[in-house]
Amino acid sequence: MKYYLIAGEASGDLHGANLMKTLKAQDPEADFRFWGGDLMEAVGGKQVKHYRDLAFMGFIEVVFNLRTILKNISFCKKDIEAYQPDAIIFIDYPGFNLRIANWAKQNGFATHYYISPQIWAWKENRIKSIKRDVDYMYVILPFEKEFYEKKHGFPVHFVGHPLIDAIAQREQVEPSAFKEEHGLDNRPIIALLPGSRKQEISKMLKIMLSVVEDFSEFQFVIAGAPSQEASFYKPFLKKQNVHLLLNKTYDLLSISHAALVTSGTATLETALFKVPQVVCYKGSRVSYEIAKRVINLNYISLVNLILDKPAVIELIQTDFTTKRVKEELTQILDEYNRAVLFLDYYDLEKKLGGKGASDKTAQLILSETKNKN
C-alpha cells in the first residue's frame, strides 16, 4: 500500500514516525511519502518537505507568510496526484491539512485524520468540513470522542494517546552517566522547554532564564528543538549555570527535578515523565488578544484540560513574568506540593487510555484501506 502523510510540527513528526513503524510492521509492502521531520525520515520513504519550513506561529505570522503557505498547498496537491496514494493520513496541523483534505475528498482519495484538530478549543465550525472531507478520524484525548459523537454526530475512533507508547519504548538513561557525558554536574536539573519555533523560543527563554540566579542549587538545561541548530541557542548560553541539550528532550525529562514548559504537547510529555512543571505562554499582543476572543477554554495546558482542574500552574501573557516564575517554581520544588501533583499525574495517565495508540490506528487504517481496495 502507498501512504501519504502530512505532519507540520515536531509532535506530528514523532507520532507520524511511530505510526509509520507500525504500518510497516503490519504491511511489509508499505511505501511512504510524507511531509514531516527527521524521525519520520529515519523510518524510511520519501520526505517531501521538512516541518521546519512549514511552521508559522500566530495570526500575524500566518498573514505575513500567506504566499508561501498557498504555494505549499498547491505543490502538495500536485505531489499527491502524482503519487496516487491508497490512503492520505493527516496528522494534526489543521490550517493546512483541512484544505488538502477538501481537495483530496473531491478527487477520490481516502482521507484519514490522526490526532484531531482542537476544534473543541476554537474554530468549532470546522466540524462542517471535517464531516464532509474526512473519512476516518482517530482521536487521542478521552473527551474528544464524546465531543464528536454526542455533540456533532460524527463517529470517531478513540485510540489512546501515542505519547504513552513513545515514552514507554525509549531506552532508559543512567542519570550520573548521562550528566557526565553531557558536561553537567551532579546538581538537580530544572529543564526549560521553550517551544520549537524561533520567535517562540526567543520570547520564552528571555523570561525563563531571568530566574537562573535565584536557584543556584540547581542547574538549568534547555531542551533544544530538533528543528533548530545549536548556533541559534548560543546567545542564551551566556549566563552561567545554563546548558543546552539538542534532540534529548525525553532523556532530559527523565532525570529532571522540575521544568518550565511552553504550553503545547510538551506539557503532557512533562507530566507523563512525572516532572513537576510551570506552564508558560506569551504570544504577540495582537495574536493573544485575538485568541482570547475566539478560544473558549478554562485552561491552556493539556494536563489541566484532560483532568478538568488546575493541576499545574499556568502563567499566561502578563502573568508570565520573572516574579511569578520565581514564585511558582519555588512552589513546585516544595515536597508536599510535588506529592499532590504526582497523584494528579497518575490520574492523567489512566484517563489517556494506556498503551497501543499507534498499533490501533495502523490496524484501523490498514483494514479500511484493504476494504476499499
LOBA-555024 format. One record per residue (C-alpha): y negated, x, z negated; residue in one letter. Coordinates in pm, 1 decimal. Layout:
N
v = Y	u = X	w = Z	resn = A
...
//
This chain:
373
v = 0.0	u = 0.0	w = 0.0	resn = M
v = -359.2	u = 106.0	w = 61.9	resn = K
v = -607.0	u = 63.7	w = -224.4	resn = Y
v = -985.7	u = 95.4	w = -203.4	resn = Y
v = -1150.8	u = 139.3	w = -546.0	resn = L
v = -1521.4	u = 134.6	w = -631.3	resn = I
v = -1641.2	u = 277.4	w = -964.8	resn = A
v = -2007.7	u = 366.7	w = -1013.3	resn = G
v = -2017.5	u = 521.5	w = -1360.9	resn = E
v = -1835.7	u = 770.6	w = -1585.8	resn = A
v = -1647.4	u = 497.4	w = -1773.4	resn = S
v = -1536.8	u = 345.0	w = -1443.2	resn = G
v = -1409.2	u = 684.9	w = -1330.2	resn = D
v = -1194.9	u = 708.5	w = -1646.3	resn = L
v = -1049.3	u = 359.0	w = -1615.2	resn = H
v = -1010.7	u = 391.8	w = -1239.6	resn = G
v = -816.2	u = 715.6	w = -1279.9	resn = A
v = -576.0	u = 561.0	w = -1530.6	resn = N
v = -526.1	u = 256.7	w = -1310.0	resn = L
v = -456.5	u = 480.0	w = -1009.3	resn = M
v = -193.8	u = 671.4	w = -1208.8	resn = K
v = -8.1	u = 354.3	w = -1299.5	resn = T
v = -36.7	u = 212.6	w = -947.2	resn = L
v = 107.5	u = 537.6	w = -816.9	resn = K
v = 396.2	u = 516.4	w = -1064.7	resn = A
v = 474.6	u = 159.2	w = -961.2	resn = Q
v = 402.1	u = 207.3	w = -589.4	resn = D
v = 512.1	u = 555.6	w = -472.3	resn = P
v = 358.0	u = 486.6	w = -130.5	resn = E
v = 14.4	u = 413.5	w = -280.7	resn = A
v = -274.8	u = 554.1	w = -78.8	resn = D
v = -620.9	u = 565.3	w = -238.1	resn = F
v = -971.7	u = 578.6	w = -101.8	resn = R
v = -1243.4	u = 548.6	w = -364.5	resn = F
v = -1595.6	u = 577.4	w = -495.3	resn = W
v = -1567.3	u = 745.9	w = -835.6	resn = G
v = -1564.7	u = 1081.3	w = -1005.7	resn = G
v = -1367.3	u = 1391.3	w = -1095.2	resn = D
v = -1097.7	u = 1205.3	w = -1291.6	resn = L
v = -1014.0	u = 975.5	w = -1001.6	resn = M
v = -1021.7	u = 1270.6	w = -763.3	resn = E
v = -767.6	u = 1454.1	w = -980.5	resn = A
v = -519.8	u = 1167.5	w = -933.0	resn = V
v = -534.5	u = 1201.0	w = -555.2	resn = G
v = -661.0	u = 1020.9	w = -248.9	resn = G
v = -991.6	u = 1048.0	w = -67.4	resn = K
v = -1321.7	u = 1038.2	w = -257.7	resn = Q
v = -1593.0	u = 871.8	w = -51.1	resn = V
v = -1887.3	u = 919.3	w = -289.7	resn = K
v = -1929.2	u = 1056.5	w = -642.1	resn = H
v = -2073.5	u = 821.0	w = -902.2	resn = Y
v = -2342.3	u = 1077.0	w = -991.4	resn = R
v = -2508.0	u = 982.5	w = -661.7	resn = D
v = -2494.5	u = 610.6	w = -744.3	resn = L
v = -2625.4	u = 585.3	w = -1100.0	resn = A
v = -2971.1	u = 429.3	w = -1120.3	resn = F
v = -3076.0	u = 313.5	w = -1464.7	resn = M
v = -3307.6	u = 23.5	w = -1545.6	resn = G
v = -3507.7	u = -221.4	w = -1337.7	resn = F
v = -3779.4	u = 24.2	w = -1230.6	resn = I
v = -3533.9	u = 295.9	w = -1123.8	resn = E
v = -3339.7	u = 47.0	w = -910.5	resn = V
v = -3658.9	u = -62.1	w = -732.4	resn = V
v = -3757.5	u = 298.2	w = -658.6	resn = F
v = -3411.4	u = 372.2	w = -516.7	resn = N
v = -3358.6	u = 45.3	w = -332.1	resn = L
v = -3346.2	u = 207.7	w = 11.2	resn = R
v = -3066.6	u = 442.8	w = -97.4	resn = T
v = -2872.6	u = 156.3	w = -256.5	resn = I
v = -2894.0	u = -54.7	w = 59.3	resn = L
v = -2777.0	u = 240.2	w = 269.9	resn = K
v = -2478.6	u = 287.1	w = 38.1	resn = N
v = -2387.3	u = -81.6	w = 64.5	resn = I
v = -2397.1	u = -67.9	w = 444.1	resn = S
v = -2192.1	u = 250.8	w = 452.6	resn = F
v = -1934.3	u = 109.0	w = 210.8	resn = C
v = -1872.6	u = -197.1	w = 427.9	resn = K
v = -1813.6	u = 19.3	w = 735.3	resn = K
v = -1584.2	u = 250.6	w = 538.8	resn = D
v = -1370.2	u = -38.0	w = 411.0	resn = I
v = -1348.9	u = -185.5	w = 758.6	resn = E
v = -1226.7	u = 146.3	w = 899.1	resn = A
v = -972.4	u = 195.9	w = 616.3	resn = Y
v = -832.3	u = -161.3	w = 617.8	resn = Q
v = -701.3	u = -161.9	w = 256.5	resn = P
v = -437.6	u = -402.6	w = 126.8	resn = D
v = -648.6	u = -451.0	w = -186.3	resn = A
v = -1005.9	u = -372.5	w = -289.7	resn = I
v = -1043.6	u = -300.8	w = -660.7	resn = I
v = -1391.5	u = -331.4	w = -809.3	resn = F
v = -1447.3	u = -158.2	w = -1144.2	resn = I
v = -1748.6	u = -298.2	w = -1331.5	resn = D
v = -2071.8	u = -177.3	w = -1152.5	resn = Y
v = -2170.6	u = -535.9	w = -1062.0	resn = P
v = -2501.3	u = -489.5	w = -879.2	resn = G
v = -2319.7	u = -301.6	w = -604.7	resn = F
v = -1967.8	u = -440.1	w = -632.2	resn = N
v = -2053.9	u = -809.1	w = -616.3	resn = L
v = -2239.7	u = -752.4	w = -289.9	resn = R
v = -1937.5	u = -578.2	w = -143.1	resn = I
v = -1706.2	u = -848.9	w = -280.1	resn = A
v = -1906.1	u = -1116.3	w = -96.5	resn = N
v = -1871.3	u = -931.3	w = 232.9	resn = W
v = -1505.4	u = -842.3	w = 169.4	resn = A
v = -1405.7	u = -1201.9	w = 95.0	resn = K
v = -1573.3	u = -1323.1	w = 414.3	resn = Q
v = -1381.6	u = -1061.2	w = 609.7	resn = N
v = -1040.6	u = -1148.4	w = 471.1	resn = G
v = -983.6	u = -864.4	w = 222.7	resn = F
v = -811.1	u = -926.7	w = -111.4	resn = A
v = -1062.8	u = -876.8	w = -393.5	resn = T
v = -954.7	u = -763.7	w = -740.3	resn = H
v = -1210.3	u = -710.8	w = -1018.2	resn = Y
v = -1103.6	u = -484.8	w = -1306.1	resn = Y
v = -1341.6	u = -482.1	w = -1602.4	resn = I
v = -1565.8	u = -783.0	w = -1569.2	resn = S
v = -1940.4	u = -761.4	w = -1523.5	resn = P
v = -2102.5	u = -850.8	w = -1854.3	resn = Q
v = -2228.0	u = -1187.5	w = -1734.2	resn = I
v = -2183.0	u = -1322.0	w = -2087.6	resn = W
v = -2479.8	u = -1098.2	w = -2177.3	resn = A
v = -2710.3	u = -1165.8	w = -1885.7	resn = W
v = -2712.0	u = -1297.7	w = -1528.6	resn = K
v = -2460.6	u = -1567.6	w = -1616.3	resn = E
v = -2543.9	u = -1727.2	w = -1282.2	resn = N
v = -2330.4	u = -1452.3	w = -1125.5	resn = R
v = -2033.9	u = -1674.0	w = -1214.1	resn = I
v = -2101.2	u = -1860.6	w = -887.7	resn = K
v = -2047.9	u = -1551.5	w = -674.3	resn = S
v = -1752.1	u = -1436.6	w = -885.6	resn = I
v = -1573.4	u = -1771.4	w = -843.6	resn = K
v = -1648.0	u = -1762.0	w = -471.4	resn = R
v = -1576.4	u = -1395.8	w = -390.3	resn = D
v = -1325.9	u = -1261.5	w = -647.9	resn = V
v = -959.3	u = -1347.3	w = -601.5	resn = D
v = -834.0	u = -1191.6	w = -925.7	resn = Y
v = -1027.5	u = -1095.3	w = -1239.2	resn = M
v = -883.8	u = -865.9	w = -1510.9	resn = Y
v = -1087.9	u = -873.2	w = -1834.5	resn = V
v = -1071.1	u = -622.4	w = -2119.5	resn = I
v = -1263.6	u = -789.2	w = -2403.4	resn = L
v = -1096.5	u = -1066.1	w = -2604.2	resn = P
v = -1385.1	u = -1313.8	w = -2588.1	resn = F
v = -1414.7	u = -1285.0	w = -2209.0	resn = E
v = -1102.5	u = -1493.9	w = -2136.8	resn = K
v = -1243.5	u = -1790.4	w = -2327.1	resn = E
v = -1584.2	u = -1739.2	w = -2166.9	resn = F
v = -1443.5	u = -1754.4	w = -1814.4	resn = Y
v = -1171.5	u = -2013.6	w = -1858.6	resn = E
v = -1314.2	u = -2260.1	w = -2109.4	resn = K
v = -1680.9	u = -2235.7	w = -2021.6	resn = K
v = -1656.4	u = -2183.8	w = -1646.1	resn = H
v = -1307.8	u = -2299.8	w = -1542.9	resn = G
v = -1222.6	u = -1968.3	w = -1376.8	resn = F
v = -873.2	u = -1828.0	w = -1456.8	resn = P
v = -862.7	u = -1460.4	w = -1555.6	resn = V
v = -610.5	u = -1213.1	w = -1697.0	resn = H
v = -682.6	u = -1054.0	w = -2037.9	resn = F
v = -511.0	u = -713.2	w = -2013.1	resn = V
v = -641.6	u = -541.7	w = -2327.9	resn = G
v = -882.8	u = -250.8	w = -2338.1	resn = H
v = -795.3	u = 62.6	w = -2134.4	resn = P
v = -974.0	u = 290.3	w = -2380.4	resn = L
v = -686.1	u = 243.6	w = -2625.1	resn = I
v = -447.2	u = 394.2	w = -2369.4	resn = D
v = -689.2	u = 669.6	w = -2269.5	resn = A
v = -726.4	u = 779.6	w = -2630.0	resn = I
v = -357.2	u = 745.6	w = -2716.9	resn = A
v = -249.1	u = 955.4	w = -2416.1	resn = Q
v = -475.7	u = 1252.9	w = -2480.5	resn = R
v = -346.3	u = 1577.5	w = -2625.3	resn = E
v = -442.7	u = 1634.9	w = -2986.8	resn = Q
v = -654.2	u = 1937.4	w = -3075.0	resn = V
v = -630.6	u = 2150.9	w = -3386.7	resn = E
v = -981.0	u = 2141.3	w = -3544.5	resn = P
v = -1009.1	u = 2504.2	w = -3659.2	resn = S
v = -873.2	u = 2646.3	w = -3334.9	resn = A
v = -1094.0	u = 2417.8	w = -3126.6	resn = F
v = -1406.5	u = 2515.4	w = -3319.7	resn = K
v = -1327.1	u = 2884.3	w = -3287.0	resn = E
v = -1256.2	u = 2852.4	w = -2913.8	resn = E
v = -1593.6	u = 2689.5	w = -2850.8	resn = H
v = -1807.7	u = 2906.3	w = -3077.4	resn = G
v = -1851.0	u = 2650.6	w = -3356.7	resn = L
v = -1841.7	u = 2732.5	w = -3727.4	resn = D
v = -1646.2	u = 2550.9	w = -3998.9	resn = N
v = -1918.1	u = 2303.6	w = -4098.2	resn = R
v = -1851.4	u = 1934.3	w = -4026.3	resn = P
v = -1976.6	u = 1811.1	w = -3690.8	resn = I
v = -2230.3	u = 1545.2	w = -3603.8	resn = I
v = -2165.9	u = 1451.6	w = -3241.6	resn = A
v = -2450.7	u = 1349.8	w = -3012.5	resn = L
v = -2359.0	u = 1119.9	w = -2724.4	resn = L
v = -2687.5	u = 1070.5	w = -2535.4	resn = P
v = -2552.3	u = 896.6	w = -2223.9	resn = G
v = -2475.1	u = 1009.3	w = -1870.1	resn = S
v = -2795.5	u = 977.2	w = -1665.1	resn = R
v = -3067.3	u = 1242.1	w = -1669.1	resn = K
v = -3358.8	u = 1019.1	w = -1766.6	resn = Q
v = -3147.7	u = 853.5	w = -2034.7	resn = E
v = -3020.8	u = 1182.5	w = -2179.5	resn = I
v = -3368.0	u = 1336.8	w = -2198.8	resn = S
v = -3514.9	u = 1035.0	w = -2374.5	resn = K
v = -3231.0	u = 1001.4	w = -2625.6	resn = M
v = -3188.1	u = 1370.1	w = -2712.6	resn = L
v = -3556.2	u = 1415.9	w = -2788.5	resn = K
v = -3523.8	u = 1186.6	w = -3090.9	resn = I
v = -3161.7	u = 1262.9	w = -3180.9	resn = M
v = -3240.1	u = 1633.4	w = -3210.6	resn = L
v = -3551.4	u = 1572.3	w = -3418.3	resn = S
v = -3337.6	u = 1535.0	w = -3735.0	resn = V
v = -3135.1	u = 1857.0	w = -3697.9	resn = V
v = -3332.7	u = 2049.2	w = -3961.2	resn = E
v = -3271.8	u = 1772.7	w = -4217.3	resn = D
v = -2892.6	u = 1815.2	w = -4204.6	resn = F
v = -2837.2	u = 2189.6	w = -4221.1	resn = S
v = -2497.5	u = 2144.1	w = -4388.5	resn = E
v = -2370.4	u = 2002.9	w = -4056.6	resn = F
v = -2361.4	u = 2137.8	w = -3701.1	resn = Q
v = -2479.8	u = 1919.9	w = -3413.3	resn = F
v = -2282.0	u = 1917.3	w = -3089.9	resn = V
v = -2398.8	u = 1745.6	w = -2770.7	resn = I
v = -2126.4	u = 1580.2	w = -2565.2	resn = A
v = -2224.4	u = 1682.8	w = -2213.0	resn = G
v = -2174.2	u = 1416.6	w = -1947.9	resn = A
v = -1931.2	u = 1504.6	w = -1666.5	resn = P
v = -2199.1	u = 1406.2	w = -1415.0	resn = S
v = -2442.1	u = 1677.2	w = -1534.8	resn = Q
v = -2447.2	u = 2055.5	w = -1505.7	resn = E
v = -2472.8	u = 2280.3	w = -1811.7	resn = A
v = -2811.6	u = 2404.4	w = -1688.0	resn = S
v = -2958.6	u = 2056.3	w = -1736.0	resn = F
v = -2894.1	u = 2076.0	w = -2111.9	resn = Y
v = -3036.7	u = 2426.4	w = -2158.1	resn = K
v = -3383.3	u = 2310.8	w = -2279.4	resn = P
v = -3218.6	u = 2103.9	w = -2553.3	resn = F
v = -3028.3	u = 2400.6	w = -2694.3	resn = L
v = -3336.7	u = 2590.7	w = -2810.3	resn = K
v = -3306.6	u = 2450.9	w = -3161.6	resn = K
v = -3081.3	u = 2639.6	w = -3398.2	resn = Q
v = -2760.1	u = 2467.6	w = -3502.8	resn = N
v = -2725.5	u = 2275.6	w = -3173.4	resn = V
v = -2431.7	u = 2329.6	w = -2937.6	resn = H
v = -2310.2	u = 2184.6	w = -2608.8	resn = L
v = -1959.1	u = 2089.7	w = -2500.1	resn = L
v = -1905.9	u = 1977.2	w = -2142.1	resn = L
v = -1625.4	u = 1736.0	w = -2049.7	resn = N
v = -1482.9	u = 1747.4	w = -2403.1	resn = K
v = -1610.3	u = 1420.1	w = -2546.6	resn = T
v = -1275.4	u = 1293.8	w = -2675.5	resn = Y
v = -1183.6	u = 1630.1	w = -2826.2	resn = D
v = -1526.0	u = 1641.2	w = -2989.5	resn = L
v = -1499.6	u = 1289.7	w = -3131.6	resn = L
v = -1151.6	u = 1359.4	w = -3265.7	resn = S
v = -1293.2	u = 1625.3	w = -3501.7	resn = I
v = -1640.7	u = 1480.0	w = -3572.4	resn = S
v = -1764.8	u = 1357.8	w = -3908.6	resn = H
v = -2035.7	u = 1126.6	w = -3773.0	resn = A
v = -2214.3	u = 1052.0	w = -3445.4	resn = A
v = -2540.7	u = 936.9	w = -3289.7	resn = L
v = -2443.6	u = 733.9	w = -2984.7	resn = V
v = -2637.2	u = 581.1	w = -2697.5	resn = T
v = -2546.2	u = 216.2	w = -2651.0	resn = S
v = -2267.9	u = 159.4	w = -2399.7	resn = G
v = -1896.0	u = 228.1	w = -2370.6	resn = T
v = -1939.8	u = 537.2	w = -2589.7	resn = A
v = -1997.0	u = 315.5	w = -2895.8	resn = T
v = -1647.7	u = 171.4	w = -2852.8	resn = L
v = -1492.4	u = 512.8	w = -2787.8	resn = E
v = -1653.2	u = 647.0	w = -3105.5	resn = T
v = -1520.6	u = 351.6	w = -3305.5	resn = A
v = -1166.0	u = 396.3	w = -3173.1	resn = L
v = -1177.2	u = 757.5	w = -3292.9	resn = F
v = -1281.0	u = 616.0	w = -3633.7	resn = K
v = -1607.7	u = 812.1	w = -3637.9	resn = V
v = -1899.2	u = 651.9	w = -3829.4	resn = P
v = -2191.6	u = 610.2	w = -3592.7	resn = Q
v = -2551.2	u = 507.4	w = -3549.2	resn = V
v = -2603.8	u = 326.9	w = -3218.3	resn = V
v = -2926.9	u = 418.5	w = -3040.2	resn = C
v = -3110.9	u = 286.2	w = -2737.7	resn = Y
v = -3453.3	u = 341.2	w = -2585.7	resn = K
v = -3545.8	u = 246.7	w = -2229.9	resn = G
v = -3872.7	u = 240.9	w = -2042.0	resn = S
v = -4115.5	u = -10.0	w = -2188.1	resn = R
v = -4116.4	u = -225.6	w = -1875.0	resn = V
v = -3735.2	u = -227.4	w = -1844.7	resn = S
v = -3697.4	u = -310.1	w = -2213.5	resn = Y
v = -3947.0	u = -597.4	w = -2203.7	resn = E
v = -3770.2	u = -746.4	w = -1903.2	resn = I
v = -3426.4	u = -700.6	w = -2061.7	resn = A
v = -3540.9	u = -860.0	w = -2387.3	resn = K
v = -3629.4	u = -1177.0	w = -2198.9	resn = R
v = -3309.5	u = -1209.3	w = -1997.7	resn = V
v = -3036.2	u = -1081.4	w = -2231.7	resn = I
v = -2910.3	u = -1336.2	w = -2479.6	resn = N
v = -2709.9	u = -1135.1	w = -2732.8	resn = L
v = -2726.4	u = -1075.5	w = -3106.1	resn = N
v = -2613.7	u = -712.3	w = -3066.3	resn = Y
v = -2617.0	u = -438.6	w = -2802.8	resn = I
v = -2311.4	u = -236.5	w = -2910.6	resn = S
v = -1962.4	u = -341.3	w = -2805.1	resn = L
v = -1841.2	u = -276.8	w = -3159.6	resn = V
v = -2068.2	u = -541.8	w = -3308.7	resn = N
v = -2020.5	u = -781.7	w = -3017.1	resn = L
v = -1641.6	u = -780.4	w = -3049.9	resn = I
v = -1646.8	u = -805.2	w = -3430.8	resn = L
v = -1934.6	u = -1056.3	w = -3413.8	resn = D
v = -2116.2	u = -888.7	w = -3702.2	resn = K
v = -2342.7	u = -584.4	w = -3760.6	resn = P
v = -2066.9	u = -337.6	w = -3849.1	resn = A
v = -2262.6	u = -42.5	w = -3707.0	resn = V
v = -2637.8	u = 7.3	w = -3728.8	resn = I
v = -2833.1	u = -37.7	w = -3405.2	resn = E
v = -3165.9	u = 138.4	w = -3359.4	resn = L
v = -3327.3	u = -19.3	w = -3056.1	resn = I
v = -3651.4	u = 80.4	w = -2883.7	resn = Q
v = -3929.1	u = 102.2	w = -3151.3	resn = T
v = -3667.1	u = 128.5	w = -3429.7	resn = D
v = -3526.4	u = 441.6	w = -3269.2	resn = F
v = -3747.1	u = 693.4	w = -3449.7	resn = T
v = -3693.2	u = 1020.4	w = -3633.6	resn = T
v = -3746.0	u = 846.2	w = -3966.8	resn = K
v = -3491.4	u = 571.2	w = -3900.6	resn = R
v = -3232.6	u = 805.9	w = -3752.2	resn = V
v = -3256.7	u = 1027.2	w = -4061.9	resn = K
v = -3220.4	u = 726.7	w = -4294.5	resn = E
v = -2925.5	u = 569.9	w = -4112.8	resn = E
v = -2743.1	u = 898.3	w = -4057.8	resn = L
v = -2769.0	u = 962.0	w = -4431.2	resn = T
v = -2616.2	u = 618.5	w = -4494.0	resn = Q
v = -2307.8	u = 676.4	w = -4278.2	resn = I
v = -2244.2	u = 1008.7	w = -4449.8	resn = L
v = -2200.1	u = 821.4	w = -4778.7	resn = D
v = -1829.2	u = 787.7	w = -4864.9	resn = E
v = -1843.8	u = 421.7	w = -4969.8	resn = Y
v = -2022.3	u = 317.3	w = -4650.7	resn = N
v = -1770.9	u = 513.6	w = -4447.0	resn = R
v = -1476.6	u = 337.9	w = -4611.3	resn = A
v = -1622.9	u = -4.5	w = -4532.2	resn = V
v = -1681.0	u = 95.3	w = -4169.9	resn = L
v = -1326.4	u = 228.5	w = -4131.3	resn = F
v = -1189.6	u = -115.4	w = -4225.8	resn = L
v = -1409.7	u = -274.6	w = -3960.3	resn = D
v = -1286.6	u = -21.7	w = -3704.6	resn = Y
v = -923.3	u = -114.8	w = -3774.7	resn = Y
v = -1006.4	u = -483.5	w = -3725.9	resn = D
v = -1176.3	u = -393.4	w = -3399.4	resn = L
v = -866.9	u = -220.4	w = -3264.1	resn = E
v = -649.7	u = -522.9	w = -3344.3	resn = K
v = -885.1	u = -752.6	w = -3154.4	resn = K
v = -866.1	u = -531.9	w = -2844.8	resn = L
v = -504.3	u = -623.1	w = -2779.6	resn = G
v = -310.2	u = -297.1	w = -2811.3	resn = G
v = -185.2	u = -54.1	w = -2550.0	resn = K
v = -93.8	u = -112.0	w = -2186.1	resn = G
v = -411.4	u = -232.9	w = -2009.5	resn = A
v = -365.6	u = -7.5	w = -1706.7	resn = S
v = 4.4	u = -91.6	w = -1672.5	resn = D
v = -57.4	u = -466.1	w = -1695.7	resn = K
v = -338.8	u = -452.6	w = -1442.6	resn = T
v = -139.4	u = -239.4	w = -1198.4	resn = A
v = 157.9	u = -475.4	w = -1221.0	resn = Q
v = -61.8	u = -777.8	w = -1151.7	resn = L
v = -242.0	u = -613.5	w = -858.2	resn = I
v = 83.5	u = -493.3	w = -703.0	resn = L
v = 251.1	u = -830.4	w = -750.0	resn = S
v = -36.2	u = -1021.2	w = -589.9	resn = E
v = -63.4	u = -770.4	w = -305.1	resn = T
v = 308.6	u = -789.5	w = -226.8	resn = K
v = 298.7	u = -1169.5	w = -234.9	resn = N
v = 7.7	u = -1173.6	w = 6.7	resn = K
v = 181.9	u = -938.4	w = 246.3	resn = N
//
